[in-house]
């Protein structure tokens, strides 16, 4: 039986592989991990002896149909040239290379490709495996985690899922299902149940894009893997046209999902350090961090659960000529320009990267 291959074990590769193992999405003996520096895989081999590790990408390609690639964007082309003699019609490449379009890849590889733009905050850890329902503090049965992939393997007719929403207020799963193939067998709930996940395992957003020749089965597999530990947003095929505005939507979504955690972290650090400074160390750094993080978290939960919208929080917090209103007026006046300039700066860099890639991949 063909295995699942993972090439590259940097920050993103390690995070995704460990999520897959911690959630038991694949069995260790189904996985081959390749890395240029083999010693970096010693720990995972010790923890999971049944995993195959190698520094030979061609060995991996010979033995895997589904290959996840976690290398830097400039390295992608040479890697595909290296393994392409061993790829088949059943091969499916999944990569996380920023800025790399299907048009770039199609110039030298015609096979099935998906791109995933994950977030580093999707890191799964043992805390989330405790299965605690933060809404009512009751234990939630988490025994089904990892079973969804087994269901997928047995599905012959897969519906095209564009979006999956989880209502974490009551742990009910709400599926927004579009573009159902009329020839698909939807008589069994198994087709839809395979997309249901334990919401307590989800952190961050994973953007997912598929090339036109990716089968529904392969699409479903990739979406379900990342839906186990993150909220997924599928970018429809029309987003991948040559229309510049559609290209921009992917780039802006990437800024909001992949870059934003770093921006938010910087804001938290600055709030903490300034609070510590202004209080003349009467509020120490750890205390300030605790206050800020819990306040951010509580605010995000209220918004995410639709308990309070952003305007509700603003209205309920501020009073006329009060401290909060003064702060809001200042931020509203200055932050819009700052955020607009930030987007302009980042999109300008995207244009530079695309120009470089178009030259290298032409």
Secondary structure, 3 states (H helix, E strand, C coil): CCEEEEECCCHHHHHHHHHHHHCCCCCHHHEEEECCCHHHHHHHHHHCCCCEEECCHHHHHHHEEEEEECCCHHHHHHHHHHHHHHCCCCCEEEECCCCCCHHHHHCCCCCEEEEEECCHHHCCCCCHHHCECCCCCCECCCCCCCHHHHHHHCCCCCCCCCEEEEECCCCEEEEECCCCCCCCCCCCCHHHHCCCCCHHHCCCEEEEEECCCCCHHHHHHHHHHHHCCCEEEEECHHHHCCCHHHHHHHHHHHHHHHHHHHHHHHHHHHHHHHHHHHCCCCCCHHHHHHHHHHHHHHHHHHHHCCCCCHHHHHHHHCCCCCHHHHHHHHHHHHHHHHHHHHHHHHHHHHHHHHHHHHHHCC
